[in-house]
Amino acid sequence: MTNPHLMICDDEAAICAIVGRVAVQLGYTVTEVTRSTDFDVAFARQKPDIVVLDVVMPDRDGIEIVMWLAKQGYDGKVLLVSGYDLQHAHNAVLLAECRGLNIIGTLRKPVPLRDLRQALAA
């Protein structure tokens, strides 16, 4: 049996490292993407079971990636993260759910490790 795969897409390398470290402790294999424009290629290499996605990024934001995931028919889980107003993340959740994505929650940066572990363990 292989470990579940988690992909984190966040323009802050430190957030990727923290999420990655927690995910590895929970038994995931992890792919970190710090440039949102590289998300599609990384996704195509290995479709993740969970995507942890920053909502606000330069070049391509999390809402655009949510729309792309929906067009791909992605059936895995999505956890949204934002350092900005959670209303923006909430709007992304509504859009994602309307498009059929499985949103498992939203977290605000700095991400509380307890909340992150709880979301990834669910």
Phi, psi and chi 1 to 4 in degrees:
 res  aa     phi    psi   chi1   chi2   chi3   chi4
   1 MET       -  133.9 -172.9  165.9  128.0      -
   2 THR   -92.6  154.9   61.5      -      -      -
   3 ASN   -69.5  148.1  -68.9   -7.1      -      -
   4 PRO   -64.4  151.9   19.6  -27.0      -      -
   5 HIS  -107.7  132.6 -179.0 -124.1      -      -
   6 LEU  -119.1  134.7  177.9  138.6      -      -
   7 MET  -117.0  127.8 -179.5 -179.2  -66.1      -
   8 ILE  -109.3  130.3  168.5   76.0      -      -
   9 CYS  -122.5  107.0 -177.1      -      -      -
  10 ASP  -151.5  135.8 -165.2  -56.2      -      -
  11 ASP   -73.1   -8.5   58.9  -48.4      -      -
  12 GLU   -98.4  110.8  -64.6 -179.6   59.2      -
  13 ALA   -58.6  -34.3      -      -      -      -
  14 ALA   -64.4  -38.1      -      -      -      -
  15 ILE   -65.9  -43.7  -62.8  -65.9      -      -
  16 CYS   -57.2  -44.0  -73.4      -      -      -
  17 ALA   -64.5  -42.9      -      -      -      -
  18 ILE   -65.6  -49.6  -69.3  166.5      -      -
  19 VAL   -61.4  -42.7  171.7      -      -      -
  20 GLY   -60.7  -43.9      -      -      -      -
  21 ARG   -62.9  -44.7 -164.7  167.4   28.8 -108.6
  22 VAL   -63.9  -43.5  169.0      -      -      -
  23 ALA   -62.5  -42.4      -      -      -      -
  24 VAL   -61.7  -41.6  166.3      -      -      -
  25 GLN   -60.3  -28.4  -68.5  170.1   -4.3      -
  26 LEU   -90.9    3.1  -67.5  171.6      -      -
  27 GLY    98.1   11.0      -      -      -      -
  28 TYR   -87.5  151.2  -71.3   92.3      -      -
  29 THR   -89.5  148.3   58.7      -      -      -
  30 VAL  -130.3  138.3  175.6      -      -      -
  31 THR  -119.2  130.0  -60.4      -      -      -
  32 GLU  -109.3  131.6  -63.5  176.2    9.3      -
  33 VAL  -125.5  117.2  178.4      -      -      -
  34 THR  -101.4   -6.8   55.6      -      -      -
  35 ARG  -118.0  115.5  -69.0  178.8   39.1  162.2
  36 SER   -58.7  -26.1   59.3      -      -      -
  37 THR   -71.2  -14.5   53.8      -      -      -
  38 ASP   -93.9   -1.0  -64.4  -23.6      -      -
  39 PHE   -59.9  -47.7 -179.0   84.7      -      -
  40 ASP   -58.5  -44.2  -57.7   10.6      -      -
  41 VAL   -65.0  -45.8  171.9      -      -      -
  42 ALA   -63.8  -39.6      -      -      -      -
  43 PHE   -62.3  -41.8 -175.0   91.0      -      -
  44 ALA   -66.8  -31.0      -      -      -      -
  45 ARG   -64.4  -43.4  -89.8 -167.9 -139.3  122.1
  46 GLN  -154.4  108.8 -176.2  176.5    2.1      -
  47 LYS   -64.0  121.5 -176.8  177.7  163.2 -173.7
  48 PRO   -80.4  156.5   27.1  -32.0      -      -
  49 ASP   -80.0  -31.4  -60.7  -70.3      -      -
  50 ILE  -135.6  136.8  -63.9 -178.8      -      -
  51 VAL  -113.3  124.9  172.1      -      -      -
  52 VAL  -103.2  119.5  178.6      -      -      -
  53 LEU  -129.4  124.4 -177.2   59.8      -      -
  54 ASP   -72.0  135.7 -172.0    4.0      -      -
  55 VAL   -78.3  -37.1  176.7      -      -      -
  56 VAL  -114.4  112.9  179.6      -      -      -
  57 MET  -140.9  155.7  -64.3 -179.5  -77.7      -
  58 PRO   -72.3  160.0   22.7  -29.0      -      -
  59 ASP    73.4  -52.0  -59.9  -40.4      -      -
  60 ARG  -150.4  118.7 -177.1  178.0 -177.5 -157.1
  61 ASP   -89.0  172.1   67.8   21.7      -      -
  62 GLY   -61.8  -30.4      -      -      -      -
  63 ILE   -66.3  -39.1  -67.5  174.5      -      -
  64 GLU   -64.0  -38.9  -69.8  174.3  -75.0      -
  65 ILE   -69.1  -38.4  -66.2  174.8      -      -
  66 VAL   -56.7  -45.9  160.3      -      -      -
  67 MET   -62.6  -41.0  -63.5  -60.4  -67.0      -
  68 TRP   -63.2  -44.5 -175.8   85.1      -      -
  69 LEU   -59.5  -42.0  -72.7  168.8      -      -
  70 ALA   -62.3  -42.4      -      -      -      -
  71 LYS   -64.2  -29.3  -74.0 -179.1 -175.5  174.6
  72 GLN   -78.1  -10.6  -55.9  -52.2  -55.1      -
  73 GLY    72.9   29.0      -      -      -      -
  74 TYR   -59.1  128.1  178.5   61.7      -      -
  75 ASP  -112.9   10.3   60.8   -5.0      -      -
  76 GLY   -83.6 -168.8      -      -      -      -
  77 LYS   -97.6  150.9  -60.8  174.9 -178.3  176.3
  78 VAL  -130.0  129.8  179.1      -      -      -
  79 LEU  -116.5  121.9  175.5   63.1      -      -
  80 LEU   -97.0  139.7  -63.2  171.4      -      -
  81 VAL  -128.2  140.7  179.0      -      -      -
  82 SER  -148.5  140.2 -179.2      -      -      -
  83 GLY   -94.8   -0.2      -      -      -      -
  84 TYR  -107.6 -167.9  -66.0   90.6      -      -
  85 ASP   -53.8  127.0  179.9   11.2      -      -
  86 LEU   -66.7  -12.9  -79.2 -175.5      -      -
  87 GLN   -62.4  -37.3 -176.8   59.5   45.3      -
  88 HIS   -62.8  -43.8 -168.2   63.8      -      -
  89 ALA   -65.1  -38.8      -      -      -      -
  90 HIS   -61.9  -40.5  177.6   69.5      -      -
  91 ASN   -62.9  -38.4  -68.0  -20.5      -      -
  92 ALA   -64.1  -38.4      -      -      -      -
  93 VAL   -62.0  -48.3  167.7      -      -      -
  94 LEU   -59.5  -44.4  -67.1  175.4      -      -
  95 LEU   -62.9  -45.4 -179.5   63.2      -      -
  96 ALA   -63.3  -44.7      -      -      -      -
  97 GLU   -66.1  -36.5  -70.9  176.2  -20.4      -
  98 CYS   -63.8  -27.5  -74.1      -      -      -
  99 ARG   -91.7    2.6  -59.7  -79.0 -166.5 -115.9
 100 GLY    91.5    9.9      -      -      -      -
 101 LEU   -80.5  152.9  -66.8  177.4      -      -
 102 ASN   -96.0   91.6 -178.8   10.8      -      -
 103 ILE   -85.7  122.8  -56.6  -62.0      -      -
 104 ILE   -98.1   -2.5   60.5  171.6      -      -
 105 GLY   153.1  178.7      -      -      -      -
 106 THR  -132.9  143.7   57.7      -      -      -
 107 LEU  -130.0  145.8  -64.4  174.5      -      -
 108 ARG  -100.8  138.4 -175.2  177.1 -178.5  119.4
 109 LYS   -78.0  143.6  -65.2  179.3 -171.0  178.3
 110 PRO   -68.9  136.1   22.4  -28.1      -      -
 111 VAL   -73.8  119.3  177.3      -      -      -
 112 PRO   -65.5  125.0  -17.9   30.0      -      -
 113 LEU   -58.0  -38.0  -65.6 -179.4      -      -
 114 ARG   -59.9  -45.5 -179.4 -169.2   74.3 -119.7
 115 ASP   -66.8  -38.5  -64.7  -13.9      -      -
 116 LEU   -63.0  -48.3  177.5   61.4      -      -
 117 ARG   -58.3  -43.9  -78.4 -171.8 -169.8   96.4
 118 GLN   -62.5  -44.1 -168.0  172.6   34.4      -
 119 ALA   -65.7  -41.8      -      -      -      -
 120 LEU   -75.4  -26.0  -62.8 -179.7      -      -
 121 ALA   -80.5  -19.7      -      -      -      -
 122 ALA   -70.1      -      -      -      -      -
